[in-house]
């Protein structure tokens, strides 16, 4: 095309009223000039078509790819097969249609943009060879998905740093996690579910089940007497390392179903498992990993920040799998380090109280919950001062030992206090011990959970059932021969 024709095209003007792609239309209206539009003949805020072409080219470089004008090897094989009914169609859409649909602009404006860009990318040698160049009139374009390769490489570096370099003070880890979870509470899924959900009173998630394995009656009886102490989160001295906590960091692991809670503790055959339901008595905010796997947002290909958001969202969808993948017992010490670091970061650097995540042990809609240390305190059960508690696991009947789990609370009889009517001050012997004990509390956390005493049940594990996929193993035997070369 003659240069003067291209210059004439570049001088054309497109107003914001002719562009229906929201982001681009707003940009033209805010940053453009008041000009006569070459396409609707109205005076409005407008850009030169040369500027529109620059924006289209930038957007296409980031979000579109020119498709091949030849079938690949597999498609060629199908085409060569006389019995195949396969017909090859080039992927994508014609370049003018792609430009028109991306910017939601008039077709004649899109064609002018295409001509400007075709002229810019014209190559004489390619034309002699018959090779197609960018934005040529017969080219096709298709949207390309984002790539989270950079994020994945940073995550690999993060895991390596934790395992082999700096475990407790890692600038690499802190920087990555801050960028990954920045603004997470404002993000949503493609079906408009939030990534951060509320649990507790007046929500859909008001209680959680927790299980603990016992291999001796003595320890079980202690737990039945005080389930608030022995079925809640362990003390720091007893807190072992888990998927979401390091050793010594006491958190509360639970599940949305008692059967799931039992499966998660992996009890051996012959053991006893105590399960209790805990009411969530205060509002808590949780990161929902099931929603994280479907995170998505709407945006414009003309927004320079949109590519970065798409790449981050793609990584977040994979992060859900990183944090919930099954780990073999022998590998837990190392492989739990990244998820422990994530949980520590969320517990200390955000306003989140815990994480909801899919069960590794049970398929379907089974959910696990971990409440960070700050939200893991269980409210002490109300016992009168001086109460003595005992528990039994059964009794010897006529036919032998009969299972019967029971708890007995023995309370002191009420004490009648006689007060001298002439005495103006309370007597010194009034029992103030309990009140003093309640006022002294070394644990400053506000209780977030309350055990439901009549929900406590004991399960005796008689067998364990596995669901497994069965795969055959093929075996081949070949005569060994020396290669011909």
C-alpha positions as CSV (number, residue, x, y, z in Angstrom):
1,X,0.0,0.0,0.0
2,X,1.3,3.5,-0.9
3,X,2.8,5.4,2.0
4,X,0.4,8.3,1.5
5,X,-2.5,6.0,1.9
6,X,-1.1,4.7,5.2
7,X,-0.6,8.2,6.3
8,X,-4.2,9.0,5.5
9,X,-5.4,6.0,7.5
10,X,-3.2,6.9,10.5
11,X,-4.8,10.4,10.5
12,X,-8.3,9.1,10.8
13,X,-10.0,9.5,14.2
14,X,-12.1,7.1,16.3
15,X,-14.2,8.5,19.1
16,X,-15.1,6.8,22.4
17,X,-18.8,6.4,21.4
18,X,-17.7,4.1,18.6
19,X,-15.8,1.8,20.9
20,X,-17.8,-0.5,23.2
21,X,-15.0,-2.2,25.0
22,X,-15.3,-0.6,28.3
23,X,-11.7,-0.1,29.4
24,X,-10.6,1.2,25.9
25,X,-13.7,3.5,25.6
26,X,-13.0,5.0,29.0
27,X,-9.4,5.6,28.2
28,X,-10.3,7.4,24.9
29,X,-12.9,9.5,26.7
30,X,-10.4,10.5,29.5
31,X,-7.2,10.9,27.5
32,X,-8.4,11.7,24.0
33,X,-9.0,15.0,22.2
34,X,-12.2,16.5,21.0
35,X,-12.2,15.7,17.4
36,X,-14.5,14.8,14.5
37,X,-14.9,11.0,14.4
38,X,-14.1,9.6,11.0
39,X,-16.6,6.8,11.5
40,X,-19.7,8.4,13.0
41,X,-19.1,12.0,11.9
42,X,-19.8,13.2,15.5
43,X,-17.6,15.5,17.5
44,X,-16.4,13.7,20.7
45,X,-13.3,12.7,22.6
46,X,-11.3,10.6,20.2
47,X,-7.9,9.0,19.4
48,X,-6.1,8.9,16.1
49,X,-6.3,5.5,14.4
50,X,-2.5,5.3,14.6
51,X,-2.8,5.4,18.4
52,X,-5.6,2.8,18.4
53,X,-3.3,0.5,16.2
54,X,-0.6,0.8,18.8
55,X,-3.0,-0.2,21.6
56,X,-4.3,-3.1,19.5
57,X,-0.8,-4.3,18.7
58,X,0.2,-4.3,22.4
59,X,-3.0,-6.2,23.5
60,X,-2.5,-8.8,20.7
61,X,1.2,-9.3,21.7
62,X,0.1,-10.1,25.2
63,X,-3.2,-12.0,24.8
64,X,-3.4,-13.3,21.2
65,X,-1.4,-15.5,18.9
66,X,-1.3,-15.9,15.2
67,X,-2.4,-19.4,14.3
68,X,-0.6,-21.7,11.9
69,X,-1.8,-21.6,8.3
70,X,-0.8,-25.3,7.9
71,X,-2.1,-28.4,9.7
72,X,0.3,-30.0,12.2
73,X,1.7,-33.5,11.7
74,X,-1.2,-35.3,13.5
75,X,-3.8,-33.3,11.5
76,X,-1.9,-34.0,8.3
77,X,-2.0,-37.7,9.1
78,X,-5.7,-37.6,9.5
79,X,-6.1,-35.7,6.2
80,X,-4.0,-38.4,4.5
81,X,-6.2,-41.2,5.8
82,X,-8.6,-42.1,3.1
83,X,-11.1,-43.5,5.6
84,X,-11.0,-40.5,7.8
85,X,-13.7,-37.8,7.5
86,X,-11.5,-35.3,9.2
87,X,-11.6,-31.8,7.7
88,X,-9.0,-29.2,8.7
89,X,-10.1,-25.7,9.7
90,X,-7.6,-23.1,10.7
91,X,-7.9,-22.2,14.4
92,X,-8.9,-18.7,15.5
93,X,-10.7,-16.0,13.5
94,X,-9.8,-13.7,10.7
95,X,-7.6,-10.9,11.8
96,X,-10.1,-8.1,11.1
97,X,-12.8,-10.0,13.0
98,X,-10.3,-10.6,15.9
99,X,-9.5,-6.8,16.1
100,X,-13.2,-5.8,15.8
101,X,-14.3,-8.2,18.5
102,X,-11.4,-7.4,20.9
103,X,-12.1,-3.6,20.8
104,X,-15.8,-4.0,20.0
105,X,-15.4,-1.3,17.3
106,X,-16.9,-0.8,13.8
107,X,-15.6,-3.2,11.1
108,X,-14.3,-0.4,8.9
109,X,-12.2,0.9,11.8
110,X,-10.9,-2.6,12.5
111,X,-9.9,-3.0,8.9
112,X,-8.1,0.4,8.9
113,X,-6.2,-0.8,12.0
114,X,-5.3,-4.1,10.3
115,X,-3.9,-2.3,7.2
116,X,-1.8,0.0,9.4
117,X,-0.3,-3.0,11.3
118,X,0.1,-5.1,8.2
119,X,2.1,-2.3,6.6
120,X,4.2,-2.0,9.8
121,X,5.1,-5.7,9.8
122,X,5.5,-6.1,6.1
123,X,8.7,-8.0,5.1
124,X,9.8,-8.1,1.5
125,X,11.7,-11.3,1.8
126,X,8.8,-13.0,3.5
127,X,6.5,-11.8,0.8
128,X,8.7,-13.3,-1.9
129,X,8.7,-16.6,-0.1
130,X,4.9,-16.5,0.3
131,X,5.3,-16.5,4.1
132,X,2.6,-14.9,6.2
133,X,3.5,-12.0,8.5
134,X,1.8,-10.5,11.5
135,X,-1.5,-8.8,10.8
136,X,-1.5,-9.8,7.1
137,X,-5.0,-9.7,5.7
138,X,-5.3,-13.5,5.5
139,X,-4.0,-14.2,8.9
140,X,-6.0,-15.7,11.8
141,X,-5.7,-15.0,15.5
142,X,-6.8,-16.8,18.6
143,X,-6.7,-15.8,22.3
144,X,-3.9,-17.5,24.2
145,X,-4.0,-18.4,27.9
146,X,-1.8,-16.9,30.5
147,X,1.4,-18.5,31.6
148,X,2.3,-18.8,35.3
149,X,5.8,-20.1,34.6
150,X,7.5,-17.2,36.4
151,X,5.3,-17.8,39.5
152,X,6.0,-21.5,39.4
153,X,9.8,-20.8,39.2
154,X,9.5,-18.5,42.2
155,X,7.5,-21.2,44.1
156,X,10.2,-23.8,43.3
157,X,12.8,-21.3,44.6
158,X,10.7,-20.7,47.7
159,X,10.5,-24.5,48.5
160,X,14.2,-25.0,47.9
161,X,15.1,-22.0,50.1
162,X,13.0,-23.4,53.0
163,X,14.4,-26.9,52.7
164,X,18.0,-26.2,52.1
165,X,18.9,-22.6,52.9
166,X,16.9,-20.4,55.4
167,X,14.0,-22.0,57.3
168,X,13.0,-19.4,59.8
169,X,14.1,-16.0,58.4
170,X,13.6,-16.3,54.6
171,X,13.3,-13.0,52.7
172,X,12.6,-15.1,49.6
173,X,9.6,-16.7,51.3
174,X,8.3,-13.4,52.8
175,X,8.5,-11.6,49.5
176,X,6.8,-14.3,47.5
177,X,4.0,-14.9,50.0
178,X,3.2,-11.2,50.3
179,X,2.8,-10.9,46.5
180,X,0.8,-14.1,46.3
181,X,-1.8,-13.2,48.9
182,X,-2.0,-9.5,48.4
183,X,-5.7,-8.5,48.3
184,X,-6.8,-12.1,48.5
185,X,-9.9,-11.1,50.5
186,X,-11.2,-9.1,47.5
187,X,-10.8,-11.9,44.9
188,X,-13.6,-14.2,43.7
189,X,-14.2,-17.3,41.6
190,X,-15.6,-17.5,38.1
191,X,-19.0,-18.2,39.7
192,X,-18.7,-15.2,42.1
193,X,-17.8,-17.1,45.3
194,X,-15.4,-15.3,47.7
195,X,-12.0,-16.7,48.5
196,X,-12.3,-15.6,52.1
197,X,-15.4,-16.8,53.8
198,X,-17.0,-16.2,57.2
199,X,-17.7,-19.1,59.6
200,X,-19.3,-19.2,63.0
201,X,-22.5,-17.8,64.4
202,X,-25.2,-17.0,61.8
203,X,-23.2,-18.5,59.0
204,X,-23.6,-21.8,57.0
205,X,-20.5,-23.2,58.8
206,X,-21.2,-23.2,62.6
207,X,-19.5,-26.2,63.9
208,X,-16.6,-28.6,63.3
209,X,-15.7,-32.1,64.3
210,X,-12.4,-33.2,65.8
211,X,-11.1,-36.7,66.4
212,X,-8.2,-38.1,68.5
213,X,-6.8,-41.6,68.6
214,X,-6.3,-43.5,71.9
215,X,-4.5,-46.8,72.4
216,X,-5.0,-46.9,76.2
217,X,-8.1,-46.7,78.3
218,X,-6.4,-44.4,80.8
219,X,-5.7,-41.6,78.3
220,X,-9.2,-42.0,76.8
221,X,-10.8,-41.7,80.2
222,X,-8.9,-38.4,80.8
223,X,-10.2,-37.1,77.4
224,X,-13.8,-38.1,78.2
225,X,-13.6,-36.3,81.6
226,X,-12.3,-33.1,80.1
227,X,-12.9,-33.0,76.3
228,X,-12.4,-29.3,76.3
229,X,-8.7,-29.9,77.3
230,X,-7.9,-33.2,75.6
231,X,-10.0,-33.2,72.4
232,X,-9.3,-29.6,71.5
233,X,-6.0,-28.3,70.2
234,X,-2.9,-29.8,72.0
235,X,-0.6,-27.8,74.2
236,X,2.6,-26.4,72.7
237,X,4.7,-29.2,74.2
238,X,2.4,-31.8,72.6
239,X,1.8,-30.1,69.3
240,X,3.5,-32.2,66.5
241,X,4.2,-30.9,63.1
242,X,1.3,-31.1,60.6
243,X,0.4,-29.9,57.1
244,X,-0.4,-26.4,58.4
245,X,1.7,-26.1,61.6
246,X,5.3,-26.5,62.7
247,X,6.1,-28.6,65.8
248,X,5.2,-26.7,68.9
249,X,2.7,-24.4,67.2
250,X,-0.7,-25.4,68.6
251,X,-3.5,-25.2,66.1
252,X,-7.0,-26.8,65.8
253,X,-7.5,-29.3,63.0
254,X,-11.1,-30.4,62.4
255,X,-13.5,-31.6,59.6
256,X,-17.0,-30.9,58.5
257,X,-18.1,-34.5,59.2
258,X,-17.2,-37.0,62.0
259,X,-16.3,-39.7,59.5
260,X,-13.9,-37.4,57.8
261,X,-12.4,-36.4,61.1
262,X,-11.8,-40.1,61.9
263,X,-10.2,-40.8,58.5
264,X,-7.9,-37.8,58.8
265,X,-6.3,-39.2,62.0
266,X,-5.6,-42.5,60.3
267,X,-6.3,-44.7,63.3
268,X,-4.8,-48.2,63.5
269,X,-7.1,-51.3,63.8
270,X,-7.8,-51.9,67.5
271,X,-7.5,-48.3,68.6
272,X,-10.3,-46.1,70.0
273,X,-11.2,-42.8,68.5
274,X,-13.0,-40.1,70.5
275,X,-14.9,-37.6,68.3
276,X,-16.6,-34.4,69.5
277,X,-18.4,-31.6,67.8
278,X,-17.2,-28.1,68.6
279,X,-19.4,-25.0,68.1
280,X,-17.7,-22.0,66.6
281,X,-18.7,-19.3,69.1
282,X,-17.2,-16.2,67.5
283,X,-17.0,-14.9,63.9
284,X,-13.9,-16.2,62.1
285,X,-12.5,-15.5,58.6
286,X,-11.2,-18.4,56.6
287,X,-9.2,-18.8,53.3
288,X,-11.2,-21.3,51.3
289,X,-8.8,-23.4,49.2
290,X,-11.7,-25.0,47.3
291,X,-12.5,-21.6,46.0
292,X,-8.9,-20.7,45.4
293,X,-8.8,-23.5,42.7
294,X,-11.4,-21.6,40.7
295,X,-10.2,-18.0,41.2
296,X,-11.0,-15.8,38.2
297,X,-11.6,-12.1,37.4
298,X,-12.8,-10.1,34.5
299,X,-10.7,-7.5,32.9
300,X,-9.6,-5.9,29.6
301,X,-6.9,-7.0,27.2
302,X,-6.1,-3.2,26.9
303,X,-5.4,-3.0,30.7
304,X,-1.6,-3.2,31.1
305,X,-2.1,-4.8,34.5
306,X,-4.5,-7.5,33.3
307,X,-1.8,-9.9,32.1
308,X,-0.1,-9.9,35.5
309,X,-3.5,-10.6,37.2
310,X,-4.2,-13.5,34.9
311,X,-0.8,-15.0,35.5
312,X,-1.2,-14.7,39.3
313,X,-4.7,-16.2,39.2
314,X,-3.4,-19.1,37.2
315,X,-0.7,-19.7,39.8
316,X,-3.3,-19.4,42.7
317,X,-5.4,-22.1,41.0
318,X,-2.3,-24.4,41.1
319,X,-1.4,-23.3,44.6
320,X,-4.6,-25.0,45.9
321,X,-3.2,-28.3,44.6
322,X,0.3,-27.6,46.0
323,X,-1.2,-27.2,49.5
324,X,-3.5,-30.2,49.5
325,X,-1.6,-32.9,47.6
326,X,-1.1,-36.2,49.5
327,X,2.3,-36.5,51.3
328,X,3.8,-39.9,52.2
329,X,4.6,-40.2,56.0
330,X,8.3,-40.5,55.3
331,X,8.3,-37.3,53.4
332,X,6.2,-35.1,55.7
333,X,9.2,-33.5,57.6
334,X,10.4,-31.8,54.4
335,X,7.3,-31.7,52.2
336,X,5.2,-29.9,54.8
337,X,7.6,-27.0,55.1
338,X,6.1,-24.9,52.3
339,X,2.5,-25.3,53.6
340,X,3.6,-24.6,57.1
341,X,5.3,-21.4,56.0
342,X,2.1,-20.4,54.1
343,X,0.0,-21.0,57.2
344,X,2.5,-19.1,59.4
345,X,2.4,-16.1,57.0
346,X,-1.4,-16.1,56.8
347,X,-1.7,-16.4,60.6
348,X,0.7,-13.5,61.4
349,X,0.5,-11.2,58.4
350,X,-3.2,-11.2,57.6
351,X,-6.6,-11.0,59.4
352,X,-7.4,-14.6,58.5
353,X,-8.1,-17.0,61.3
354,X,-7.7,-20.3,59.5
355,X,-7.9,-22.3,56.3
356,X,-10.6,-24.5,54.8
357,X,-9.2,-27.2,52.5
358,X,-10.4,-30.4,50.8
359,X,-9.7,-33.7,52.7
360,X,-6.8,-35.7,51.4
361,X,-8.1,-38.9,53.0
362,X,-11.7,-38.7,51.8
363,X,-13.0,-37.9,48.4
364,X,-16.0,-35.8,47.5
365,X,-17.1,-32.7,49.4
366,X,-15.2,-33.6,52.5
367,X,-13.6,-30.5,54.1
368,X,-10.9,-30.0,56.6
369,X,-10.4,-26.9,58.7
370,X,-7.4,-25.6,60.5
371,X,-7.8,-22.8,63.0
372,X,-4.6,-20.9,63.6
373,X,-3.3,-20.6,67.2
374,X,-4.9,-17.2,67.7
375,X,-8.4,-18.8,67.0
376,X,-7.8,-22.3,68.4
377,X,-8.7,-21.8,72.0
378,X,-11.6,-23.9,73.4
379,X,-13.9,-22.5,76.1
380,X,-13.5,-24.4,79.4
381,X,-16.5,-26.4,80.4
382,X,-18.5,-25.0,83.4
383,X,-17.7,-27.1,86.5
384,X,-18.5,-26.1,90.1
385,X,-15.4,-25.6,92.3
386,X,-14.2,-28.9,93.7
387,X,-15.9,-31.1,91.2
388,X,-14.4,-34.6,90.9
389,X,-14.8,-36.3,87.5
390,X,-14.3,-39.9,86.6
391,X,-14.9,-41.9,83.5
392,X,-15.6,-45.6,82.7
393,X,-15.2,-47.5,79.5
394,X,-17.4,-50.4,80.5
395,X,-18.2,-52.9,83.2
396,X,-18.1,-56.7,83.9
397,X,-21.5,-58.2,83.3
398,X,-22.9,-61.7,83.4
399,X,-21.7,-62.4,79.9
400,X,-18.3,-60.8,80.4
401,X,-17.0,-57.3,79.7
402,X,-19.7,-54.9,78.3
403,X,-18.7,-51.6,76.6
404,X,-20.3,-48.6,78.3
405,X,-18.6,-45.2,78.1
406,X,-19.8,-42.9,80.9
407,X,-18.6,-39.9,82.8
408,X,-19.6,-39.1,86.4
409,X,-19.3,-35.6,87.9
410,X,-19.3,-35.4,91.7
411,X,-19.9,-31.9,93.0
412,X,-19.6,-30.6,96.5
413,X,-22.9,-30.1,98.4
414,X,-24.0,-26.4,98.7
415,X,-22.5,-24.6,101.7
416,X,-24.8,-22.6,103.8
417,X,-23.2,-19.3,104.7
418,X,-24.5,-17.5,107.8
419,X,-23.9,-13.8,107.8
420,X,-24.1,-11.8,110.9
421,X,-26.7,-9.1,110.4
422,X,-24.6,-6.7,112.4
423,X,-21.6,-7.3,110.2
424,X,-21.1,-4.5,107.7
425,X,-18.4,-6.3,105.7
426,X,-18.4,-9.7,104.0
427,X,-16.8,-12.4,106.2
428,X,-13.2,-13.2,105.3
429,X,-14.0,-16.9,105.0
430,X,-16.3,-16.5,101.9
431,X,-15.1,-18.9,99.1
432,X,-13.4,-16.4,96.7
433,X,-11.0,-19.0,95.3
434,X,-13.0,-19.8,92.2
435,X,-13.5,-16.1,91.4
436,X,-9.7,-15.5,91.7
437,X,-9.0,-18.5,89.6
438,X,-11.3,-17.3,86.8
439,X,-9.7,-13.8,86.9
440,X,-6.2,-15.3,86.5
441,X,-5.7,-16.6,83.0
442,X,-2.2,-16.9,81.4
443,X,-3.8,-17.6,78.0
444,X,-4.9,-14.2,76.6
445,X,-6.7,-15.7,73.6
446,X,-10.4,-15.2,73.3
447,X,-12.2,-18.6,73.1
448,X,-13.4,-19.4,69.6
449,X,-14.8,-22.9,70.2
450,X,-17.0,-24.7,72.7
451,X,-17.2,-28.4,72.9
452,X,-20.7,-29.9,72.8
453,X,-20.6,-32.4,75.6
454,X,-23.4,-34.7,74.5
455,X,-21.8,-35.0,71.0
456,X,-18.8,-36.9,72.3
457,X,-18.7,-40.4,70.9
458,X,-16.1,-43.2,70.9
459,X,-15.4,-45.3,67.8
460,X,-13.6,-48.7,68.1
461,X,-11.7,-49.3,65.0
462,X,-12.4,-52.9,63.8
463,X,-11.1,-52.6,60.2
464,X,-9.9,-50.2,57.7
465,X,-11.2,-50.0,54.1
466,X,-9.3,-48.7,51.2
467,X,-10.5,-47.6,47.8
468,X,-7.8,-48.2,45.1
469,X,-7.5,-48.2,41.4
470,X,-6.2,-51.5,39.9
471,X,-3.8,-51.4,37.0
472,X,-2.3,-54.4,35.2
473,X,1.4,-54.7,34.5
474,X,2.5,-55.8,31.1
475,X,5.8,-57.7,30.5
476,X,7.6,-58.0,27.2
477,X,10.6,-60.0,26.1
478,X,12.8,-59.1,23.1
479,X,15.9,-60.7,21.7
480,X,18.9,-58.6,22.4
481,X,20.7,-57.4,19.3
482,X,23.5,-55.0,18.6
483,X,22.5,-51.8,16.9
484,X,23.2,-51.7,13.1
485,X,25.5,-48.7,13.4
